[in-house]
Amino acid sequence: MILRRFADALRQQNWTAIAIEFALLVLGVFLGIQVANWNEERETQRKAALFTARLTEDLRKEAWGYEWIITYNQETNANQRRVLDAMAGDIPLSDEQFLISAYRATQYKENNRYRATYDELVSTGTIGLIADQALRETAGNVFAAPW
């Protein structure tokens, strides 16, 4: 319909109508592109907020895991010290206490890693969605460490 009106205006050489329809066409295309850009920006911001929250939660879990490992290792070291002191004759331990302390002294635990969000951001090249520079650097330092 618009094309037919445009062709009729060309045949009649109605330059005013042609100019108005052309301006409307350009304005419509511009608005369509602008709306698409706004939607894309809104979606990018939504993803950024989601990834930021997920990465923050992963780092909290990671920190809790390190605190747990430190506490666990302190208990293991205390049992090691107790066994060594008992073997040196510095403290008395019953056979049962000695066996329990010796067993606990040999235990080892690993920290579970919570790096799925970081790996997803790096592998897809969207790490730039994390606007907080300190959060990005912290995640890089924590998750790049081999321990």
N, C-alpha and C positions, 0 to 999 in steps of 0.2 A: 504494500500500500504506500509506504513512504517512497519507495523506489519509483512507483508509477507517478506520484505527485511530483517528484524531482524531475523525472523525464518530461512531464507535461510543462513544468516551469521552464525547462531548457528549450523546448520547442517554441514556447511563447516568448522566450527571452525575458522572463520576469526575474531580473537580477536580484531584486529585493527578496523575493521568496527563496531563491537559490541561496543567497547569503544567509538568510535566517535558518533554513534547513541545514546548511553546512555547519553553521555555528552550533545548532542543536546537536548535530551528529558528533562534532568534536567535543562538545561539553559532555555528552553521554558517554563517549569513550573514555574521556578523562576521569569522570566520576566513577565509572566501572573499574578502571585501573586503581584509582585511589582507594575505593572500598576494598578491593582485593589486597592492596598493600596494608591497609588498616587491620584486616582480618589476619593476615600473615604475621604482623607485628604483635597482635594480641595473642596469637597462638604461640609465638616465640617467647613472649613474657610468661605465659602459663607454663610452658615447658621449663623455663629458667627457674621459676618459683618451685616447681615440683622437684627438679633435680637438686636445687639448693637444699630443700628440706630433706630429701633422701640422703644427700651427701653429709649433711650435718648429723643426721641420725646415725649413719654408718660410723662417723668419727667418734660419736659418743659411745657407741658400742665398742669400738676399738679401744678407746681410753679405759672403759670399764674392764675390758679384757686384760689390759696391761696392769691395771691396779690389782686385779684378781691374781695374776701370775706373780706379781711382786709379793703379795701376801702369802701365796702358796709357797714360793721359794723361801721366804723368811721362816716359815714353819718347817720346811725341809732342812734348812740350814740349822735350825735349833735342834732338830733330831740328830743331825750329823754331829753337832757339838756335844750333845748328851752321850752319844755312843762313844765318841773319842775320849771324853772325860771318864766314862765308865771303864774303858779299856786301859786308860792310864792309871786308874785307881783313885781318881780325884773325887768321884761321887759313887755312892752305892746304887746299883740298879738290880732289881730282881731279874731272873732269867726272862720272865714274860715281858717286863718293861724294856729290857735290852733288845729282845727280838722285835717288839713293836717299833721301837725307835730305829733300829737298824733297817727294818722294812720301809718305814716312812722316809728314811734318809735316802733311799735309792729311787724314790718316785720322781717322775718327770712329767710335766704337763706342757702342752703347746697351746698357744693362744689361737683361737679361731679367728680368721680374718673376715672382715666385713667390707670387702672392696668391690662388690658387684657394680655399684653405681659409678665409682671412679673408673673402673675398667670399661663400662659402657660409654661414659663420656669421652674417654681417651680414644677408644677404638672407632667411635663414630665421628670423631673430630669436633665434638660439640662442647668441649671443656670450656670454651669461651662463653657459654651460657651462664656460667657461674660468675656473677658480677663482682662478688666480694673477693678481692685479690688475696686477702689474708687466708680466707677459707680455701681458695684454690692452691695457695702455696703450702698450707698445712697438709692438705690431702696429698699433694705431690710428695712432700717429705715423708709422710707416714707410710703411704702405700708403695713408695719406691724403695723403702728400706727392706732388706732381705730377711729380717727376723720375723 
